[in-house]
Amino acid sequence: MTFKIIALCGSLRTGSINKTLLKAAHKLAHLHGAKIDIFEELGTLPIFNPDHEDTDNIHVRSFRTALRDADAVLVASPEYAHGVTGAIKNALDWVVASGEFMQKPVACLNASGRATIAQAALIETIRTMDARIIEQACLTIPLNGKNFSVADIVENDDSRRLLDRALDALVAAIEPVS
């Protein structure tokens, strides 16, 4: 059985190291019995307004469906001014009440050893949404200050070992539907 993991990148920047980290996870996922799809549309979500929570907006619907169809969630997001990015916070706000994160296994990767405040805040926000944070899969893979490619991450012993550990822990936390 191959598990389906949806990956969310909190950076909308084209050259994001967090996106590169998720692409490396995507490349390795099959070795862990999983398939990772990176949700590429966070930037298309409208700004969250609770008055429109029941919207039929195509982008919100697509996001909710992707989460609902996934067995687990993998998040990598940078820290901006000691906080989570607006893109990831906005996306999470859209699914607080609709429940797609409820009891879903979630791992949060951190591509910068300096981004500890936002990582803790991100985990707390997702935990508040009743997700199952898989602590063993929430790792810092220090890539900051380096212009790593997907191949660099996969071929580097340290980053590969940490990424494999995170994926192993996340996949192990998925409860197969019988």
Backbone bond lengths (Angstrom), bond angles and torsions (degrees), N, CA, C in turn:
res aa  C-N    CA-C-N  psi(-1)  N-CA   C-N-CA  omega(-1)  CA-C   N-CA-C  phi
1 M - - - 1.442 - - 1.523 109.28 -
2 T 1.308 116.97 133.49 1.456 122.40 176.87 1.521 108.58 -104.33
3 F 1.330 116.03 124.54 1.456 121.24 179.47 1.525 110.12 -85.62
4 K 1.320 114.59 147.39 1.464 121.02 -178.95 1.525 109.31 -103.62
5 I 1.332 115.18 122.78 1.463 121.97 179.18 1.518 108.09 -117.48
6 I 1.315 116.56 131.58 1.463 121.47 174.80 1.529 107.26 -98.52
7 A 1.304 116.75 131.81 1.467 122.00 -179.48 1.519 109.86 -108.75
8 L 1.324 115.56 135.25 1.456 122.41 179.68 1.516 109.41 -119.61
9 C 1.321 116.28 128.06 1.464 121.22 177.15 1.519 108.72 -106.67
10 G 1.306 116.58 124.39 1.462 121.45 -179.04 1.514 113.86 -77.28
11 S 1.308 117.64 -4.71 1.462 121.14 177.62 1.521 109.31 -107.53
12 L 1.317 116.11 135.03 1.456 121.00 176.53 1.527 111.30 -96.44
13 R 1.322 116.76 -1.49 1.459 122.76 -178.32 1.527 111.07 -65.84
14 T 1.303 117.15 135.91 1.459 122.62 -177.96 1.523 112.12 -56.03
15 G 1.319 117.91 -45.48 1.461 121.77 -176.57 1.518 113.55 -95.16
16 S 1.305 118.29 28.61 1.466 122.56 -175.30 1.531 112.09 -60.58
17 I 1.323 116.36 129.33 1.461 120.63 175.96 1.524 110.07 -68.67
18 N 1.342 117.05 -28.96 1.461 120.41 176.58 1.527 110.84 -66.72
19 K 1.322 117.04 -38.96 1.470 120.78 176.76 1.521 109.58 -66.61
20 T 1.329 116.68 -39.89 1.460 120.57 177.83 1.531 110.36 -62.68
21 L 1.320 116.85 -40.05 1.462 121.23 177.57 1.536 110.40 -62.24
22 L 1.332 116.99 -42.53 1.469 120.13 177.97 1.521 111.48 -66.80
23 K 1.318 116.82 -35.05 1.470 119.70 176.42 1.527 110.55 -65.92
24 A 1.324 117.50 -36.29 1.465 120.98 176.25 1.533 109.63 -65.52
25 A 1.326 116.89 -41.43 1.473 120.62 176.53 1.525 109.99 -61.72
26 H 1.326 116.30 -41.87 1.471 121.61 177.36 1.534 110.33 -57.02
27 K 1.322 115.39 -43.04 1.470 120.52 -178.08 1.529 112.01 -66.59
28 L 1.335 117.06 -32.53 1.462 121.22 -177.02 1.528 113.80 -92.25
29 A 1.299 117.83 -12.76 1.474 122.09 -170.40 1.520 113.52 -55.03
30 H 1.318 117.43 -40.08 1.467 119.52 -177.03 1.529 112.05 -60.85
31 L 1.318 117.43 -27.48 1.465 121.37 177.82 1.519 112.21 -70.88
32 H 1.332 116.20 -13.10 1.465 122.64 -178.14 1.531 111.68 -113.23
33 G 1.321 116.44 11.74 1.454 120.22 179.01 1.515 114.06 75.49
34 A 1.326 115.80 29.11 1.455 119.85 -177.08 1.527 111.19 -138.43
35 K 1.304 113.47 165.20 1.461 122.23 172.90 1.524 105.79 -127.27
36 I 1.312 117.42 128.29 1.461 121.73 179.56 1.519 109.23 -108.62
37 D 1.323 115.48 126.14 1.459 122.49 172.50 1.523 107.57 -110.37
38 I 1.311 116.21 125.27 1.468 120.30 177.32 1.520 107.93 -86.40
39 F 1.331 116.06 122.56 1.465 120.81 178.45 1.521 107.21 -76.42
40 E 1.310 116.15 113.34 1.469 121.57 -171.53 1.529 113.61 -93.45
41 E 1.323 118.20 2.61 1.463 120.24 -169.56 1.527 115.29 -110.04
42 L 1.337 118.88 18.05 1.470 118.52 -179.45 1.525 111.70 -57.23
43 G 1.310 116.95 -35.46 1.458 121.11 -179.03 1.518 114.35 -70.08
44 T 1.320 117.52 -10.80 1.470 120.42 179.53 1.533 112.46 -93.54
45 L 1.331 116.43 -9.80 1.463 118.89 179.96 1.521 110.16 -67.79
46 P 1.327 117.72 134.84 1.463 118.76 175.85 1.533 110.02 -67.25
47 I 1.303 116.17 160.66 1.461 119.51 176.13 1.523 108.15 -63.87
48 F 1.331 115.62 131.33 1.458 121.09 -175.25 1.522 111.12 -64.31
49 N 1.306 114.90 133.52 1.462 123.27 173.96 1.525 106.01 -137.69
50 P 1.331 118.10 118.51 1.462 120.55 -177.69 1.534 113.30 -57.69
51 D 1.327 117.02 -24.01 1.468 119.53 177.63 1.525 111.70 -66.68
52 H 1.326 116.46 -19.34 1.472 121.12 -177.52 1.532 111.92 -117.45
53 E 1.314 115.96 23.40 1.458 121.46 -176.72 1.530 113.06 -58.02
54 D 1.313 117.05 -31.90 1.469 121.58 -179.79 1.521 112.20 -91.71
55 T 1.297 116.84 25.86 1.455 122.28 -177.70 1.529 112.18 -59.95
56 D 1.300 114.55 156.82 1.459 120.56 172.77 1.532 109.67 -108.38
57 N 1.332 115.41 23.87 1.461 121.15 179.10 1.528 109.92 -55.97
58 I 1.309 116.48 131.07 1.467 121.77 -175.81 1.527 112.25 -59.38
59 H 1.319 118.25 -36.31 1.468 121.46 -178.30 1.527 111.29 -72.64
60 V 1.322 116.13 -40.83 1.468 120.45 177.08 1.526 109.19 -65.20
61 R 1.311 116.47 -44.18 1.466 121.13 179.33 1.535 110.67 -60.89
62 S 1.322 117.09 -42.80 1.467 121.77 178.52 1.530 111.03 -61.64
63 F 1.313 116.58 -43.13 1.465 121.88 179.49 1.525 110.48 -63.70
64 R 1.304 116.16 -49.16 1.470 120.29 -179.63 1.528 111.35 -61.69
65 T 1.310 117.05 -40.46 1.469 121.04 179.55 1.522 110.65 -65.43
66 A 1.327 117.22 -43.44 1.471 120.69 179.28 1.524 110.88 -60.13
67 L 1.318 116.70 -41.90 1.465 120.51 178.37 1.522 111.10 -67.57
68 R 1.304 116.59 -44.37 1.469 121.56 -178.60 1.532 110.88 -61.01
69 D 1.326 116.66 -38.66 1.466 121.36 -176.98 1.525 113.65 -78.69
70 A 1.313 117.15 -11.92 1.468 121.07 -176.91 1.525 111.41 -86.93
71 D 1.326 115.01 149.53 1.466 121.21 174.92 1.526 111.46 -83.98
72 A 1.333 116.61 -22.79 1.465 121.85 -178.39 1.527 108.54 -159.15
73 V 1.332 114.95 167.83 1.465 121.50 -178.69 1.528 108.82 -127.77
74 L 1.324 115.20 137.92 1.459 122.78 176.51 1.527 107.20 -121.75
75 V 1.331 116.73 124.73 1.463 121.10 -177.03 1.525 109.47 -121.39
76 A 1.328 116.24 135.62 1.464 121.98 170.82 1.518 106.41 -133.36
77 S 1.326 115.30 122.98 1.464 118.83 -175.58 1.520 110.39 -144.65
78 P 1.319 116.33 139.35 1.465 118.98 176.88 1.522 111.44 -76.23
79 E 1.304 114.97 174.50 1.460 122.88 175.36 1.519 108.08 -108.81
80 Y 1.317 116.47 127.72 1.463 121.97 175.54 1.520 107.94 -118.37
81 A 1.318 116.93 118.79 1.469 122.55 177.86 1.524 111.49 50.98
82 H 1.335 115.88 45.76 1.468 124.13 179.56 1.521 113.25 65.11
83 G 1.314 118.49 21.97 1.460 120.73 178.81 1.510 111.93 -136.61
84 V 1.340 114.69 169.65 1.462 119.84 174.77 1.518 108.10 -71.89
85 T 1.288 116.46 157.52 1.460 119.88 -179.05 1.530 110.44 -71.25
86 G 1.303 115.60 154.76 1.457 120.63 176.95 1.507 111.97 -61.64
87 A 1.335 117.01 -35.67 1.466 120.83 -178.45 1.521 111.49 -62.82
88 I 1.332 117.29 -46.09 1.467 119.21 -177.49 1.517 110.46 -73.95
89 K 1.331 118.00 -38.62 1.464 120.26 179.17 1.517 110.46 -64.53
90 N 1.306 117.76 -42.40 1.462 121.75 177.89 1.530 110.76 -60.62
91 A 1.323 116.29 -44.69 1.466 120.62 179.59 1.528 110.52 -61.61
92 L 1.320 116.86 -45.51 1.463 120.01 179.57 1.524 111.46 -63.67
93 D 1.332 116.59 -38.93 1.471 119.76 178.75 1.528 111.36 -58.65
94 W 1.331 117.30 -34.92 1.463 120.82 -179.51 1.522 112.91 -66.37
95 V 1.328 118.65 -19.71 1.461 119.85 -176.61 1.525 113.97 -119.62
96 V 1.322 117.48 11.78 1.467 119.66 177.67 1.529 110.21 -60.25
97 A 1.309 117.49 -54.03 1.467 120.87 -174.99 1.520 113.59 -84.31
98 S 1.326 117.68 -24.86 1.469 119.43 -176.38 1.529 112.68 -78.31
99 G 1.335 117.47 -18.18 1.450 121.43 167.41 1.514 119.05 87.08
100 E 1.311 120.16 11.13 1.465 120.54 -178.23 1.526 113.69 -64.23
101 F 1.321 118.02 -21.54 1.461 121.01 179.26 1.529 112.44 -89.21
102 M 1.309 117.89 -11.72 1.465 120.76 -173.90 1.526 111.48 -58.93
103 Q 1.334 114.58 120.97 1.464 124.60 178.54 1.530 114.26 61.35
104 K 1.314 116.68 13.27 1.465 121.24 177.67 1.536 107.58 -82.87
105 P 1.347 118.64 133.01 1.462 120.17 174.60 1.534 110.36 -66.96
106 V 1.319 115.30 133.47 1.470 120.75 -176.98 1.522 109.70 -134.08
107 A 1.336 115.05 136.42 1.462 122.40 172.70 1.520 108.22 -120.21
108 C 1.328 116.15 139.57 1.461 121.58 177.85 1.527 108.28 -118.16
109 L 1.324 115.44 117.35 1.455 120.91 177.42 1.515 109.29 -96.41
110 N 1.302 115.56 147.77 1.443 122.35 -179.31 1.528 107.56 -125.98
111 A 1.319 116.71 119.99 1.468 120.51 -176.87 1.527 112.72 -90.68
112 S 1.327 117.39 3.60 1.460 120.33 -179.34 1.520 110.43 -137.93
113 G 1.309 116.00 124.11 1.462 120.85 176.90 1.515 113.22 -63.78
114 R 1.324 116.99 -14.81 1.469 121.13 179.65 1.527 112.51 -90.25
115 A 1.315 118.65 -9.13 1.469 122.33 -172.61 1.524 112.09 -97.49
116 T 1.309 116.64 54.51 1.461 120.36 -174.63 1.532 113.55 -82.70
117 I 1.305 118.01 -30.71 1.470 120.99 -176.43 1.528 110.67 -69.63
118 A 1.314 117.08 -48.46 1.460 120.71 179.70 1.520 111.32 -66.25
119 Q 1.320 117.91 -38.14 1.462 121.17 179.40 1.524 109.76 -60.09
120 A 1.323 116.92 -45.70 1.469 120.56 178.83 1.525 110.69 -64.45
121 A 1.326 117.32 -40.75 1.468 121.00 179.24 1.530 111.10 -66.44
122 L 1.323 116.91 -40.49 1.459 121.40 178.20 1.528 110.83 -61.52
123 I 1.313 116.63 -46.77 1.461 121.15 179.15 1.525 110.18 -62.18
124 E 1.310 117.54 -42.84 1.473 120.80 179.19 1.521 111.44 -63.54
125 T 1.318 117.65 -41.87 1.463 121.25 178.07 1.521 110.84 -61.46
126 I 1.312 116.82 -47.51 1.464 120.88 -178.52 1.527 110.63 -67.22
127 R 1.317 117.60 -38.53 1.467 121.18 176.78 1.534 110.08 -61.58
128 T 1.318 117.39 -39.43 1.461 122.49 178.56 1.525 111.43 -63.37
129 M 1.323 116.00 -25.82 1.464 121.63 178.71 1.527 111.27 -81.78
130 D 1.329 117.60 8.05 1.461 125.21 177.16 1.526 113.17 71.20
131 A 1.328 115.87 25.69 1.467 119.72 173.17 1.523 108.20 -80.56
132 R 1.320 115.65 162.77 1.460 120.90 174.65 1.520 108.42 -97.56
133 I 1.309 116.63 97.10 1.462 121.06 177.73 1.529 107.77 -70.47
134 I 1.309 115.76 123.99 1.466 121.17 179.15 1.530 106.93 -94.73
135 E 1.317 114.52 93.59 1.472 121.58 -173.02 1.534 112.06 -53.98
136 Q 1.336 117.37 -40.62 1.470 120.79 -177.82 1.527 111.50 -66.75
137 A 1.340 116.70 -17.90 1.471 121.07 -179.36 1.523 112.11 -99.34
138 C 1.313 117.48 -4.43 1.475 121.82 178.79 1.517 107.94 -93.21
139 L 1.314 115.35 95.79 1.456 121.17 -172.45 1.522 112.35 -125.96
140 T 1.312 114.55 153.51 1.453 120.95 169.85 1.525 107.50 -95.39
141 I 1.309 114.67 125.52 1.463 121.49 175.68 1.526 104.58 -116.16
142 P 1.325 117.56 93.11 1.464 122.10 -168.09 1.532 114.06 -67.23
143 L 1.320 114.31 98.44 1.463 121.32 179.12 1.524 111.63 -112.81
144 N 1.334 116.84 -1.84 1.459 120.99 -175.37 1.526 112.29 -57.63
145 G 1.314 112.98 142.38 1.456 119.20 177.74 1.515 114.05 78.75
146 K 1.309 117.12 1.22 1.461 120.42 -178.91 1.520 108.98 -120.90
147 N 1.281 116.31 147.70 1.463 121.39 179.81 1.526 108.95 -98.72
148 F 1.335 115.85 67.60 1.458 121.48 -177.38 1.520 111.36 -75.12
149 S 1.323 115.33 143.53 1.460 121.80 169.03 1.529 106.99 -98.47
150 V 1.317 116.49 172.55 1.464 120.66 175.44 1.523 109.28 -57.17
151 A 1.314 116.99 -46.64 1.472 120.92 -179.95 1.524 111.45 -60.46
152 D 1.332 117.62 -39.41 1.467 120.92 178.54 1.527 110.96 -60.03
153 I 1.331 116.47 -43.51 1.462 121.28 -178.58 1.527 110.08 -66.71
154 V 1.317 116.58 -45.41 1.465 121.80 -177.58 1.521 111.39 -67.81
155 E 1.315 117.56 -35.29 1.468 121.17 -175.94 1.531 114.17 -89.17
156 N 1.329 117.41 -15.11 1.458 121.18 178.00 1.530 108.85 -79.24
157 D 1.330 116.93 124.83 1.467 120.56 -175.48 1.527 112.83 -56.79
158 D 1.326 117.71 -44.69 1.461 120.80 -176.80 1.524 112.53 -66.85
159 S 1.336 116.84 -50.35 1.466 118.95 -178.28 1.525 110.93 -68.17
160 R 1.318 117.63 -36.84 1.470 121.84 179.09 1.530 110.34 -64.05
161 R 1.324 116.58 -44.06 1.468 121.34 -179.48 1.528 110.52 -61.58
162 L 1.334 117.24 -44.25 1.463 120.69 -179.87 1.529 111.78 -67.82
163 L 1.311 116.48 -41.18 1.460 120.37 179.36 1.528 110.51 -66.12
164 D 1.333 117.35 -42.21 1.467 120.63 175.79 1.534 110.65 -60.43
165 R 1.326 117.27 -41.87 1.467 120.76 -179.76 1.529 110.49 -62.65
166 A 1.331 116.78 -43.30 1.469 120.54 179.56 1.529 111.08 -63.77
167 L 1.321 116.57 -44.97 1.463 120.18 -179.56 1.523 111.58 -66.34
168 D 1.326 117.91 -40.28 1.468 121.13 176.64 1.529 110.67 -58.63
169 A 1.322 116.23 -47.05 1.476 120.32 -177.75 1.524 111.47 -66.51
170 L 1.332 116.94 -40.51 1.455 119.59 -179.73 1.531 110.75 -66.50
171 V 1.312 117.46 -47.29 1.469 120.91 -179.71 1.532 110.60 -63.14
172 A 1.321 117.52 -39.06 1.480 121.20 179.62 1.530 111.08 -63.10
173 A 1.332 117.14 -26.12 1.466 121.34 -178.22 1.526 113.31 -83.38
174 I 1.319 116.53 -10.44 1.474 120.04 -179.86 1.518 108.33 -76.42
175 E 1.305 114.58 127.70 1.462 119.50 178.92 1.511 108.29 -96.05
176 P 1.327 116.67 114.29 1.471 119.44 -178.88 1.525 111.69 -61.48
177 V 1.312 115.09 140.68 1.450 120.71 176.24 1.518 107.64 -81.21
178 S 1.348 115.91 125.36 1.469 117.55 -178.59 1.497 112.86 -95.09
